[in-house]
C-alpha cells in the first residue's frame, strides 16, 4: 500500500512541474489543427469524387456483357470506397 501511495505522490509532484501552455498558444495550436483537418477532409472529398467519376467513365467507355469485367470494375471501385 505504501508503494502505491508513494507512486501517486510522485505523479502529483511531476504534474505540478508541467508547464501548461498559455491560452493564446493553445488557441493557436488548436486553430492550426482544425485548418489541417479541414484541408485534409476537402482533399479526400475531391479525391473520392474524381475517382468515382473516373470509374463511372471507364464503366461507360467499355460496356461489356461479361460478368467478369463488371466484377473487376466493382472490385476496383470498392477498393477506393471505405
C-alpha angles and dihedrals in degrees: 000000000000092000092053092050091048090048093055091045088056091048091052091048091052092046090057090055094056114113104223118206121256118252092252092052092046093051090048092052093045091050091051090051092048092050092049092048092049092047091049092049091051091049091050091049091051091047091050092049093049094047093048091049090048092051092047091051092048090050091051094043095054108036112178137168096219113105094215094068092045089051090050091052090049091050092050090046092050091051090066097043117076 
